[in-house]
Amino acid sequence: MELVTDLFINNEWRASISKQRFQTVNPANEQAIAMVAEAGVEDVELAVQVASCAFALQSTGAWSTLTAKERSRLLGRIADLMEEHREELATIEALDAGKSYRAAFEDDLPFCISIIRYYAGVIGQIEGKYLQFHHAYTAYTRHEAIGVVAAITPWNYPLMMFVSKVAPALAAGNVVIVKPAEETPLSALAMSKLFVKAGFPAGVVNVLTGGPATGEALVEHPGVQKIAFTGSTEVGKKIAANAAKSLKRVSLELGGKSPNIIFADVLNLEEAVSAACNSVFYHQGQTCCAGTRVLVEKNVYQNFLEQAKSKSSDYNQEKGTLISKKQLERVCNYISIGKEEGAKLLCGGKQLGSVGFGVEATIFYDVKNSMRIAQEEIFGPVMCVIPFEGEEEAIALANDTQYGLAAALWTSDSMKANRVMRALKSGTVWINCSDISDPSLPFGGVKMSGYGKDLGVDSLQSYTEVKSVVLKN
C-alpha cells in the first residue's frame, strides 16, 4: 500500500489550499518518512461543507437515510479490507508510531478489525422506547444521528483510536471528519483508501491532517455537531471550553495515573508482577490506562520488587520507542524529578541506545503518593511502587489522584475484591487481571480523565440525539 500524504475530502486526495506541509518522522531511527499536507481553516470549511451535504436529511441517498442494513454491510466491507491489507497497515502503523511490527500486526490490527465488526453487528441496537403515560396519546422515543462528527485522535494508538470513534459514529448514521495526531497521520490516510474501495459515499469519511490549529478550527466550526477527542487532559479542557461556545456535544477520553493494587493474599504474585510490568512498560508506557502507580501491601513488597526488577529487563529487548524527542525529554525529566523527590531508583532510568527515542524500563520504589512522579502523567515506561498496609490505606492511596480512568486489584478474597472495586473512583476496574479490553466493553474515565465512553453500545448511543414523539390517538 503506497503512502498517502494529501488531505482526504469528498473521496478525493488533494493538497491543502495553502500548499503547506509538515514532516512526519520515524521515532525508531529519527529519519523523515514523508511530507504531509497541513489543513488550514479553508480546508476545514470545505470538509465541513462536503460532510454536511453527505449527511443532509433531505438529500436522496444521503448517508443518514441509508438503512441500518446497508451501513452494516459497508462497515463489514471495511473490516474485510483491513484483513486483506493487514500487513501493509501494520507496517505503516509501526513506521509512524514507533512501535514494533509484531505489536501492530498481532495486537492492534486484530483489535481494530474486531471493533469494526462489532459495530457492524450492533447497529440494530439503536432503539427507542414505547412510553405509556396517558390513554389519549401514544408516545415513543427515537435515536437520530447527530450530524457532522469531528474525531480528534492521539498518537499512541493511531489506528485503534481512529476506528474506535469512526465505527460507532458511522453506525449511528453520522458523517465524520478525522483529525489524526500531527505525529502519526499516515494510518488514518491509509484507511481513507479503504473507504473508497469499500464503496462509501463521497463525503461520509474525511481526513484532515495538521497540527493544533487544524483541530481548533474543527472545534470552533458551527457546522460540526460533536467532538470526539482522545488525548491529554490539558488539551481536553481547552476543547471543552471552546466547544461550549456553540454547545457542541463533546466526549473526552483523557489522561490517567491508574493504581494497580496488589494485596498480600494475591493468589499468584508472579502473575501479578508480570501483568504490572506489561501494563507500565508495553509500548514504552504510552498507554493512558497504564497502571503506573503500583500499590503493594508490605508483606509482599520486597518479593514484588525483586520479581519486577527481573521482569523489567525483558522489555528493554523489545523494539519500540517513545513517539518523539520531545516526549523523550519529558520522560527523562520526570526520572530526574523522581530522584530529586527522594524516590529510590530500582532499575532503568536511562535512554535506550543511541538512536531512536526509547527509555529503559524504569522502576522507582518507596515512592510517596504525593510525589510528582506519582501524581502527574508521565506517559513513559516509569513504574512507581508505593507500599501500603491494609485495605483502607490502599483505597485512600488509589483514589488520591485527579484522574480516574482505570484501576486493577489483585486478591484471593472475593469479598475484599468487591468492597475495593466499589470504593475505587474509576471508569474501569480489573480484578485479578489487567488491561483487558473488548469492543463490547465501554471505556472511559471519571474526574480529570474525562467523560463519555469509547466502545460498547454506550459509545454507539452517544453519537445519537434522543427525540420524543407524541401522537394523539
C-alpha positions, 0 to 999 in steps of 0.5 A: 500500500503506497503512502498517502500524504494529501488531505482526504475530502469528498473521496478525493486526495488533494493538497491543502489550499495553502500548499503547506506541509509538515514532516512526519518522522520515524521515532525508531531511527529519527529519519523523515518518512514523508511530507504531509499536507497541513489543513488550514481553516479553508480546508476545514470549511470545505470538509465541513461543507462536503460532510454536511451535504453527505449527511443532509436529511433531505438529500436522496441517498444521503448517508443518514437515510441509508438503512441500518442494513446497508451501513452494516454491510459497508462497515463489514466491507471495511473490516474485510479490507483491513484483513486483506491489507493487514500487513501493509497497515501494520507496517505503516502503523509501526513506521509512524508510531514507533512501535514494533511490527509484531505489536501492530500486526498481532495486537492492534490490527486484530483489535481494530478489525474486531471493533469494526465488526462489532459495530457492524453487528450492533447497529440494530441496537439503536432503539427507542422506547414505547412510553405509556403515560396517558390513554389519549396519546401514544408516545415513543422515543427515537435515536437520530444521528447527530450530524457532522462528527469531528474525531480528534485522535492521539498518537499512541494508538493511531489506528485503534483510536481512529476506528474506535470513534469512526465505527460507532459514529458511522453506525449511528448514521453520522458523517465524520471528519478525522483529525489524526495526531500531527505525529502519526497521520499516515494510518488514518490516510491509509484507511481513507483508501479503504473507504473508497474501495469499500464503496462509501459515499463521497463525503461520509469519511474525511481526513484532515491532517495538521497540527493544533490549529487544524483541530481548533478550527474543527472545534470552533466550526458551527457546522460540526455537531460533536467532538470526539477527542482522545488525548491529554487532559490539558488539551481536553479542557481547552476543547471543552471550553471552546466547544461550549461556545456553540454547545457542541456535544463533546466526549473526552477520553483523557489522561490517567495515573491508574493504581494497580493494587496488589494485596498480600493474599494475591493468589499468584504474585508472579502473575501479578508482577508480570501483568504490572510490568506489561501494563507500565512498560508495553509500548514504552508506557504510552498507554493512558490506562497504564497502571503506573502507580503500583500499590503493594501491601508490605508483606509482599513488597520486597518479593514484588520488587525483586520479581519486577526488577527481573521482569523489567529487563525483558522489555528493554529487548523489545523494539519500540520507542517513545513517539518523539524527542520531545516526549523523550525529554519529558520522560527523562525529566520526570526520572530526574524529578523522581530522584530529586523527590527522594524516590529510590531508583530500582532499575532503568532510568536511562535512554535506550541506545543511541538512536531512536527515542526509547527509555529503559524500563524504569522502576522507582520504589518507596515512592510517596503518593504525593510525589510528582512522579506519582501524581502527574502523567508521565506517559513513559515506561516509569513504574512507581511502587508505593507500599501500603498496609491494609485495605483502607490505606490502599483505597485512600492511596488509589483514589488520591489522584485527579484522574480516574480512568482505570484501576486493577486489584489483585486478591484471593478474597472475593469479598475484599475484591468487591468492597475495593472495586466499589470504593475505587473512583474509576471508569474501569476496574480489573480484578485479578487481571489487567488491561483487558479490553473488548469492543463490547466493553465501554471505556472511559474515565471519571474526574480529570480523565474525562467523560463519555465512553469509547466502545460498547453500545454506550459509545454507539448511543452517544453519537445519537440525539434522543427525540420524543414523539407524541401522537394523539390517538 
